[in-house]
């Protein structure tokens, strides 16, 4: 059974690249530029992992993180933050995600981080 990775980022090129890489490694991938679909009922299948860009147009990934942790259906899903922000490690201390992916990322780092997050 393929694990579903949900990725929210406002950069469609990043979404496409990540989707291709993860699919090549056997993951199912759902991408969006609007992370709020997690809460609208449009997201029928519960993801096995959520990757959130911290800064999206009009949406802060940290706010989405807090909303996910309040949702009974989603609160147990591991979350990775993604950002080019130099303060990413500090943000993880304030918002205890299961890890992070710094942009730009290498393919092996992406696969390893995603795989590790799903094990924990």
C-alpha positions, 0 to 999 in steps of 0.5 A: 500500500502506497503512503500518501504524502500531502504537500502544501506550497505556493510554488507550483514548480516545487510541488511538481518537483517534489511530487515527481521525486516522491512518486518515483520512490513509491509514494502517492502524492497530493499537492495544493497551493491552499493547505486549507483544503485539509479542513474543508472536507475536500481531502477525503483520504487521510494523508500519512504525512503532511509537508507544509511550506511555512510562507505561502501566499496569504497562509502561514504554515505555522497557523495550518500546523496549529489547526491540524493539531486541533483536528481529531482526524489529522492530529496524529499525522506527522508534519514536516515544515519546509522553507528557505527561512534561515530560522527553520530550526528555531521555528521547529522548536516553537512549533514541534513538527516531526522534522523539516526540509530546508530549501533548496533540498537534495533528492536523497535528503527529501526521501530520507526525511519523508521516510523517517517522519513516517516511521516515528 
